[in-house]
Amino acid sequence: MADRLAEALKTPYQLIYNKYFVDEIYSAGVVRPLVGGSRLVLWKGVDAGLIDGIVNGVGARCRDVGSVSAAAAIGQHPFVRHLDFVRFGGAAAGPGVLWRAAAMNLLTLVLFLPLAAFLVALAIPRSASAQGSRVWALASSLGIFAASLGLLVWFDRNLASEQFGVDVPWIATPNIHFAISVNGVSLWLVLLSTFLTPLCVLISWNSIQDRAKEFYAFLLLLEFGLVGVFLAQDLFLFYVFWEVCLVPMYFLIGIWGHDRRIYAAVKFFLYTMAGSVLMLGAIIYIYNKTLTFSYPAILEMLANGRLTFPATSRCCCSWRSSSPSPSRCRCSRCTRGCPMRTWKLRRPVPSCWPA
């Protein structure tokens, strides 16, 4: 019966079924004209045309005035002409002594600022509210991120080697150095770490109510370890920073995790402990072969042929340094005889990765 009435009264039925086309009429008569007008007037006219034009114009005029002022100052004071290389230009910045010294100091500052922030976070009294710990964690992490942006400014994009190197003897026997530097890959990993830390603080702003002081302190300590891992140029120093990362991670998972946090923390501890022991064994083995922990020196020995590994040692060393997955072994010459070899490559690889 209903179908017959709908077929007989097709036009009224369509009007009622589509609610008299009120939504379509409103969209065509009100929404679309407003969107089109806003896009044309507010976006392209006011925002892109007027505001961006004013900002770009003011910036261009300031740049012109600065160039004229700098030229006039150098003309009046010729003795400052040699300071022309001290400029914020990334690839354009020259490799002068002052430039390198400032960049090296900034690299050390970026590394140790999270540690200093961690110590200050521990010193915040328990009588203070959790809001103080949150504010301090956010302010310090933003400051660290701003400092790390200086590395991007000073970084010379025309160089393919390590930059801003700091190498200070740490322990005489064995020969361990505090050696850090940055390259085109580690630079972005450091920036990613310093960028994500304030985001983690903001995300946990309202969700962390219990032991907020310890939570944000561990978060800053984790940032210190991550930055150190990406900057270390000494294998022993790298191992120290690696272990520093694991300690706050264990407590962050075990205390502030969700329902199965104890199970996850214990499993995290077991896996990372096994991987750390194997990696430490690989580092000690490499040191016994080279008598140095210096990563650049080890790479130079490998390139010059002064350092070679037997096939079995190469596989085991590669497996240790990339544990817990034995399938990382890349050597194609030891499909037999190596206890860590669990599969064969379909396509032979001419060499393996020792570390």
C-alpha positions, 0 to 999 in steps of 0.5 A, spaced: 500 500 500 505 504 501 509 503 495 503 504 491 501 511 494 509 513 493 508 511 486 502 515 485 504 521 489 511 521 486 513 528 486 510 530 493 513 523 496 520 526 493 519 532 497 517 529 503 523 524 503 528 529 502 525 534 507 523 539 502 530 540 499 532 544 505 539 542 506 541 543 498 537 549 498 541 552 504 548 549 501 547 552 495 544 559 497 548 560 503 554 555 505 557 555 498 557 563 497 560 564 504 566 559 502 567 562 496 567 569 498 571 567 504 576 564 500 577 569 495 577 575 499 579 573 506 584 568 504 587 570 497 586 577 498 587 579 506 591 573 508 595 572 502 595 578 499 595 584 504 598 580 511 603 576 507 605 582 503 606 587 509 610 581 513 615 580 507 615 587 505 618 589 512 622 583 512 625 585 505 626 592 507 630 590 514 634 585 510 636 591 505 637 596 511 642 591 515 646 589 509 647 597 508 649 598 515 654 592 515 657 594 509 658 601 512 660 599 519 666 594 515 668 600 511 668 605 517 672 599 521 676 595 517 679 591 522 672 587 523 672 585 516 675 578 518 669 577 522 665 576 516 665 569 517 661 569 523 654 569 521 648 564 521 648 561 514 648 554 515 651 552 508 654 559 507 657 559 514 665 559 513 669 554 517 672 559 522 675 558 529 670 562 532 664 559 528 667 552 530 668 554 537 661 556 538 658 550 534 662 546 539 659 549 545 652 549 543 653 542 541 655 540 548 650 545 551 644 541 547 647 535 550 647 537 558 641 541 558 636 535 559 641 533 564 641 539 568 633 540 567 633 533 570 637 535 576 632 541 577 626 537 576 628 533 582 630 539 586 623 541 586 620 540 593 614 535 594 610 540 597 609 544 591 604 542 586 604 538 580 603 544 576 610 546 578 613 540 575 609 540 569 611 548 567 618 546 569 618 540 564 615 544 559 619 550 559 626 546 559 624 542 554 622 548 549 628 551 551 632 545 549 629 544 543 630 552 541 637 550 543 638 544 538 635 549 532 641 553 533 645 546 531 641 546 524 643 554 523 650 552 524 650 546 520 654 546 514 650 542 509 656 542 504 660 538 508 659 530 508 663 529 515 662 529 522 661 536 525 662 540 531 666 535 534 668 535 541 673 530 543 676 530 551 680 524 554 675 521 559 679 514 562 686 513 561 686 505 561 682 503 557 682 509 552 675 512 553 674 519 550 668 523 551 667 524 544 661 527 540 659 530 534 653 531 529 652 529 522 647 530 517 643 524 520 644 524 527 642 532 527 635 530 525 634 525 530 637 530 535 632 535 533 626 530 533 628 528 540 628 535 542 621 536 539 618 530 541 619 531 548 615 538 549 609 534 546 610 528 551 609 533 556 603 537 553 600 530 552 601 528 559 599 534 562 592 532 565 593 525 565 599 524 570 596 526 576 600 521 581 608 522 582 608 528 577 615 530 579 618 523 578 614 522 571 617 529 568 624 528 571 624 521 568 622 524 561 628 529 561 633 524 563 630 520 557 631 526 553 638 526 555 640 519 554 637 519 547 641 526 545 647 522 547 646 516 543 645 520 537 651 524 538 656 519 541 662 517 537 666 513 542 663 506 543 663 506 550 660 512 551 654 510 546 653 504 551 653 509 557 648 513 554 644 507 551 643 504 558 641 511 561 635 511 556 633 504 559 633 506 566 627 512 565 624 507 560 623 502 565 620 506 570 616 510 566 613 503 563 612 500 570 609 506 574 605 510 569 603 504 564 596 502 563 593 495 566 599 490 564 604 495 566 608 490 570 608 485 565 610 490 560 616 493 564 619 486 566 619 484 559 622 490 557 627 489 562 629 482 560 629 484 552 633 490 553 638 486 558 639 481 553 641 486 548 645 490 552 649 484 554 650 482 547 652 489 545 657 490 550 660 483 548 661 486 541 664 492 543 669 489 548 671 484 542 672 490 537 676 493 543 680 487 543 681 487 536 683 495 535 685 497 542 680 503 541 673 505 542 673 511 537 668 509 532 671 514 527 678 510 528 674 503 527 671 506 521 678 508 518 681 501 520 676 498 516 677 502 510 684 501 510 684 494 511 688 494 517 682 491 521 679 485 518 674 480 522 673 472 520 667 470 517 664 467 524 666 473 528 663 478 523 656 474 523 656 474 531 658 481 532 653 483 527 648 479 530 650 482 537 650 489 535 643 488 532 640 484 537 635 481 539 634 479 531 639 474 529 636 475 522 640 481 521 646 477 520 648 479 513 654 475 511 653 471 505 659 467 506 657 463 512 651 459 511 654 454 514 658 453 521 656 460 524 651 458 530 647 465 529 646 464 522 638 462 521 637 463 514 640 464 507 640 470 503 636 469 496 641 474 493 648 473 495 651 480 498 659 481 497 660 483 504 657 483 511 656 489 516 661 487 522 658 492 527 
